[in-house]
Amino acid sequence: MASPKKSDCAQYEFKLIHEDAKALSAGLTTEVDYIYNDNEIFIHESADSIADLRARWNSLMRGLIASEQAVAATRGD
């Protein structure tokens, strides 16, 4: 199999289980389409290039980190 190129189409699936998944999912509303169910968030992303998908992944992670920190701050952690 040939090595992937940055211009190749790509996709990922991500499942997050968290006790505050509902609050975290609210922070993702402008970032990605997702499915929320109980304490799980399921995300499927695809892009026309690996570089674009990587940028989307980075935005998703920054959003999740910020949301988790906000939730922790409201709990007094």
LOPAZA-797698 format. One line per 5 residues: number of its first residue (from 1); their letters; for each residue x, y, z of N, C-alpha, C. Coordinates in steps of 0.02 Angstrom, whole numbers, plus 50000, padded with zeros to 5 digits. Each point is the difference from the previous one (the first is absolute). Example, Ala and Ser with C-alpha at 12.3 -4.5 7.8 and 13.67 -1.06 7.14 Angstrom:
1 = as = 50660:49716:50390:49955:50059:50000:50045:50060:50000 | 49982:50053:49964:50042:50059:50003:49961:50055:50037
END
This chain:
1 = maspk = 50042:49941:50000:49958:50059:50000:50044:50062:50000 | 49983:50048:49959:50038:50062:49994:49988:50044:50061 | 50049:50041:50016:49993:50047:50055:49948:50053:49982 | 49958:50019:50048:49950:50052:49985:50033:50068:49988 | 49968:50039:49958:50023:50068:49985:49954:50050:50034
6 = ksdca = 50026:50059:50014:49960:50052:50033:49938:50018:49960 | 50002:49988:49934:49944:50018:49957:49948:49944:49995 | 50012:49942:50031:49953:49944:49998:49939:50015:50043 | 49942:49975:49978:49939:50004:50040:50011:49959:50064 | 49967:50021:50054:50009:49966:50064:49937:50008:50042
11 = qyefk = 49995:49957:50051:49944:50004:50047:50020:49970:50067 | 49962:50017:50051:50010:49969:50065:49932:49993:50034 | 49998:49953:50047:49943:49992:50044:50027:50004:50071 | 49963:50034:50043:50023:50014:50067:49942:49990:50048 | 50010:49959:50051:49949:49989:50051:50029:50022:50067
16 = lihed = 49964:50045:50033:50022:50027:50064:49949:49981:50052 | 50022:49970:50054:49957:49984:50057:50024:50044:50058 | 49953:50040:50027:50018:50047:50053:49939:50012:50043 | 50009:50008:50065:49943:50010:50045:49963:50066:49985 | 50034:50048:49970:49969:50063:49981:49996:50007:49924
21 = akals = 49985:49946:49966:49999:50000:49927:49950:50050:49972 | 49944:50010:50034:49950:50047:49975:50029:50071:49999 | 50034:50019:50053:50031:50067:50003:50055:50006:49948 | 50040:49949:49992:50054:50002:49950:49971:50005:49930 | 49947:49963:49987:49970:50002:49933:49973:50069:49984
26 = agltt = 49975:50036:50049:49975:50068:49989:50056:50045:49973 | 50061:49989:50024:50057:50039:49977:50023:49983:49930 | 49974:49944:49973:50020:49978:49933:49952:50022:49945 | 49946:50033:50019:49947:50016:49953:50026:50036:49938 | 50047:50045:50008:50025:50038:49942:50061:49966:49968
31 = evdyi = 50026:49947:50030:50060:49967:49975:49986:49943:49952 | 49957:49953:50020:49988:49939:49962:49927:49978:50007 | 49980:49956:49955:49936:49965:50008:50015:49940:50044 | 49957:49988:50047:50011:49945:50047:49933:49968:50020 | 50006:49942:50030:49942:49966:50028:50013:49994:50075
36 = yndne = 49953:50024:50040:50006:49994:50072:49949:49949:50024 | 50022:49954:50043:49956:49950:50028:50024:49982:50069 | 49961:50017:50051:50016:49986:50070:50066:50033:50018 | 50052:49963:50013:50065:50029:50017:50051:49990:49943 | 49976:49995:49939:50044:49988:49943:49990:50053:49946
41 = ifihe = 50055:50018:49969:49999:50044:49942:50033:49961:49943 | 49967:49996:49943:50028:49966:49942:50009:50051:49944 | 50060:50002:49972:50016:50047:49947:50029:49963:49940 | 49977:50016:49942:50029:49974:49938:50015:50061:49956 | 50063:50005:49981:50022:50056:49958:50035:49973:49939
46 = sadsi = 49991:50034:49944:50037:49983:49940:50021:50066:49967 | 50053:49995:49960:50025:50060:49966:50033:49980:49934 | 50008:50049:49957:50030:49988:49935:50075:49991:50003 | 50030:50015:50058:50072:49990:50007:50017:49983:50073 | 50055:49966:50008:50024:49983:50067:50016:50064:50038
51 = adlra = 50029:50049:49966:50017:50063:50032:49938:50035:50027 | 49945:50000:49962:49938:50030:50022:49970:49962:50060 | 50003:49934:49996:49974:49959:50055:50040:50011:50063 | 50065:50008:49993:50042:50013:50059:49981:50067:50032 | 49987:50050:49959:49979:50066:50027:49933:49994:50036
56 = rwnsl = 49955:49961:49972:49935:49990:50033:50009:49962:50066 | 50044:49950:50001:50014:49962:50061:50028:50048:50054 | 50047:50043:49980:50029:50046:50048:49947:50048:50029 | 49955:50024:49958:49946:50043:50024:49954:49963:50048 | 49985:49938:49983:49958:49958:50043:50033:49991:50069
61 = mrgli = 50064:49984:50000:50035:49989:50064:50003:50064:50041 | 50014:50057:49968:50001:50063:50037:49931:50015:50030 | 49948:49987:49962:49932:50010:50025:49983:49955:50059 | 50020:49937:49995:49987:49954:50055:50039:50019:50062 | 50062:50019:49992:50041:50020:50057:49970:50061:50034
66 = aseqa = 49981:50050:49960:49970:50060:50028:49934:49985:50036 | 49959:49957:49970:49937:49982:50031:50011:49962:50065 | 50047:49954:50000:50014:49961:50060:50026:50045:50056 | 50042:50047:49982:50026:50047:50051:49945:50045:50027 | 49953:50020:49958:49944:50041:50023:49955:49959:50047
71 = vaatr = 49987:49938:49983:49960:49957:50043:50035:49990:50067 | 50065:49987:49998:50038:49991:50062:49998:50063:50043 | 50004:50058:49969:50000:50063:50037:49933:50010:50035 | 49945:49981:49967:49934:50008:50031:49989:49951:50056 | 50036:49944:49999:49995:49952:50055:50047:50018:50057
76 = gd = 50046:50046:49987:50047:50020:50051:50061:49955:50003 | 50014:49963:49947:50059:49955:49997:50064:50039:49995
END
